[in-house]
Amino acid sequence: MSIEAFIIQGNKLKPVDDLFVSKSQQTGRIDFDYDNASVQYTNRELDLIHFDPKAKKLYVAIVAEDGKVSNKNIVYVVKGNKFVFTGIEKAK
């Protein structure tokens, strides 16, 4: 699963390389692999990447090395024109 940032320039899409800001890097893409079986019997699969427009927060599921989706999210908050990492929260 992934999320990737683009802008429209003229009539073309151009990737944005620095929209997501973490403690160690800036990137235009967040992606991860996960084990479908770890979420298939819950609504969690539909919510692995979720944007809350009221809170201006982007939630990205944390996935273990074995592919199992945890009950925690990495949280990015809109600050200016970037999504800035602010911490980890328990999934709702």
Residue frames relative to the residue before (quaternion, step in Angstrom):
aa qw qx qy qz dx dy dz
M 1.0000 0.0000 0.0000 0.0000 0.00 0.00 0.00
S 0.0405 0.8177 -0.5728 0.0405 3.56 -1.06 0.68
I 0.1627 -0.7102 0.6695 0.1444 3.47 -1.43 0.23
E 0.0215 -0.8019 0.5962 -0.0328 3.56 -0.88 0.98
A 0.3455 -0.7642 0.5193 0.1643 3.55 -1.00 0.89
F 0.0090 -0.7774 0.6285 -0.0253 3.55 -1.08 0.89
I 0.1719 -0.7175 0.6519 0.1751 3.52 -1.34 0.31
I 0.4085 -0.6734 0.5510 0.2757 3.54 -1.23 0.43
Q 0.0086 -0.7727 0.6340 -0.0302 3.55 -0.78 1.11
G 0.7930 -0.0251 -0.0366 0.6076 3.53 -0.37 1.25
N 0.7243 -0.3620 0.2876 0.5115 3.56 -0.56 -1.14
K 0.6170 0.5368 -0.3405 0.4639 3.58 1.22 0.49
L 0.4040 -0.6630 0.5693 0.2704 3.53 -1.28 0.50
K 0.0816 -0.7836 0.6153 0.0255 3.55 -0.95 0.94
P 0.4582 -0.6887 0.4813 0.2902 3.62 -0.78 0.96
V 0.2790 -0.7142 0.6170 0.1772 3.55 -1.18 0.69
D 0.2925 -0.8233 0.4690 0.1293 3.57 -0.54 1.17
D 0.8076 0.3008 -0.1240 0.4919 3.62 1.14 -0.34
L 0.2925 0.7958 -0.4889 0.2052 3.61 1.13 0.55
F 0.7492 0.3331 -0.1776 0.5443 3.60 1.01 -0.85
V 0.0915 -0.8195 0.5656 -0.0066 3.57 -0.59 1.18
S 0.0707 -0.7743 0.6284 0.0223 3.57 -0.78 1.09
K 0.7290 -0.4019 0.2987 0.4668 3.58 -1.26 -0.15
S 0.8077 0.3178 -0.1339 0.4782 3.58 1.01 -0.76
Q 0.8283 0.0935 -0.0323 0.5515 3.62 1.16 -0.30
Q 0.2643 -0.6901 0.6364 0.2209 3.50 -1.42 0.13
T 0.0343 0.8077 -0.5847 0.0671 3.56 -0.96 0.88
G 0.4029 -0.7014 0.5310 0.2525 3.54 -1.27 0.28
R 0.7591 0.3039 -0.1573 0.5538 3.56 1.30 -0.03
I 0.0746 -0.7423 0.6640 0.0511 3.53 -1.16 0.77
D 0.1550 0.7945 -0.5782 0.1017 3.59 -0.75 0.97
F 0.0043 0.7832 -0.6209 0.0315 3.50 -1.27 0.55
D 0.3483 -0.6840 0.5971 0.2331 3.53 -1.31 0.45
Y 0.0011 0.7974 -0.6034 -0.0015 3.54 -1.12 0.59
D 0.5216 -0.6197 0.5009 0.3050 3.51 -1.32 0.46
N 0.4346 -0.7199 0.4838 0.2425 3.59 -0.52 1.20
A 0.6367 0.5555 -0.3331 0.4184 3.57 1.00 -0.78
S 0.6363 0.5468 -0.3418 0.4235 3.60 1.14 -0.49
V 0.7867 0.2780 -0.1606 0.5273 3.61 1.23 -0.18
Q 0.4631 0.7466 -0.4177 0.2318 3.59 1.20 -0.27
Y 0.7375 0.4068 -0.2480 0.4787 3.62 1.06 -0.51
T 0.6789 0.4199 -0.2926 0.5264 3.55 1.26 0.34
N 0.5703 -0.5644 0.4532 0.3883 3.55 -1.28 0.04
R 0.4070 0.7486 -0.4459 0.2742 3.57 1.31 -0.11
E 0.6020 0.5829 -0.3690 0.4021 3.61 1.02 -0.72
L 0.6723 0.5022 -0.2977 0.4551 3.56 1.02 -0.74
D 0.7556 0.3979 -0.1677 0.4926 3.55 1.23 -0.46
L 0.3034 0.7845 -0.5023 0.2004 3.62 1.11 0.46
I 0.7362 0.0909 -0.0899 0.6646 3.55 1.25 -0.52
H 0.0982 0.8160 -0.5538 0.1334 3.57 -0.57 1.16
F 0.1709 -0.7674 0.6091 0.1046 3.57 -0.99 0.86
D 0.1871 -0.7555 0.6204 0.0967 3.55 -0.91 0.99
P 0.2987 -0.8070 0.4784 0.1748 3.61 -0.21 1.24
K 0.6191 0.5467 -0.3541 0.4386 3.62 1.08 -0.60
A 0.7432 0.3751 -0.2043 0.5149 3.57 0.92 -0.94
K 0.2918 -0.7695 0.4990 0.2714 3.58 1.30 -0.38
K 0.4770 0.6481 -0.4374 0.4014 3.54 0.98 0.99
L 0.2179 -0.7296 0.6361 0.1246 3.52 -1.19 0.77
Y 0.1454 -0.7895 0.5946 0.0455 3.57 -0.79 1.10
V 0.0445 -0.7856 0.6171 -0.0097 3.57 -0.85 1.02
A 0.4649 -0.7061 0.4635 0.2655 3.57 -0.69 1.10
I 0.3422 -0.6915 0.5954 0.2241 3.52 -1.19 0.68
V 0.1174 -0.7975 0.5916 0.0136 3.54 -0.81 1.10
A 0.4296 -0.7032 0.5115 0.2435 3.58 -0.89 1.00
E 0.6896 -0.4861 0.3451 0.4111 3.56 -1.26 0.34
D 0.6757 0.4800 -0.2977 0.4738 3.61 1.12 -0.60
G 0.6098 -0.5996 0.3348 0.3957 3.61 1.28 0.13
K 0.5409 0.6282 -0.4068 0.3838 3.57 1.24 -0.10
V 0.4139 -0.7079 0.5264 0.2249 3.52 -0.94 1.01
S 0.3278 -0.7491 0.5440 0.1883 3.57 -0.83 1.00
N 0.5391 -0.5987 0.4673 0.3639 3.56 -1.28 -0.10
K 0.6109 0.5308 -0.3487 0.4727 3.57 1.21 0.56
N 0.2251 -0.7647 0.5932 0.1128 3.53 -1.26 0.58
I 0.3815 -0.6160 0.6261 0.2879 3.50 -1.31 0.49
V 0.1732 -0.8105 0.5556 0.0664 3.59 -0.85 0.95
Y 0.0862 -0.7542 0.6506 0.0226 3.52 -1.02 1.00
V 0.1782 -0.7747 0.5997 0.0921 3.59 -1.01 0.85
V 0.4925 -0.6403 0.4997 0.3127 3.55 -1.06 0.77
K 0.0834 0.7515 -0.6487 0.0862 3.54 -0.85 1.09
G 0.8009 -0.0422 -0.0272 0.5967 3.54 -0.30 1.27
N 0.7397 -0.3493 0.2757 0.5049 3.58 -0.65 -1.10
K 0.6095 0.5225 -0.3517 0.4815 3.59 1.19 0.61
F 0.3241 -0.6513 0.6327 0.2654 3.53 -1.40 0.24
V 0.1000 -0.8305 0.5480 0.0012 3.58 -0.40 1.25
F 0.4969 -0.6579 0.4881 0.2865 3.56 -0.89 1.03
T 0.0643 -0.8156 0.5747 0.0189 3.56 -0.87 0.98
G 0.7730 -0.3135 0.1868 0.5189 3.60 1.19 -0.21
I 0.4997 -0.6108 0.5210 0.3253 3.50 -1.35 -0.39
E 0.0545 -0.7926 0.6073 -0.0004 3.56 -0.96 0.93
K 0.5599 -0.5670 0.4855 0.3596 3.52 -1.28 0.47
A 0.4942 -0.6620 0.4788 0.2973 3.58 -0.97 0.88
K 0.4206 -0.7150 0.5066 0.2350 3.54 -1.08 0.75
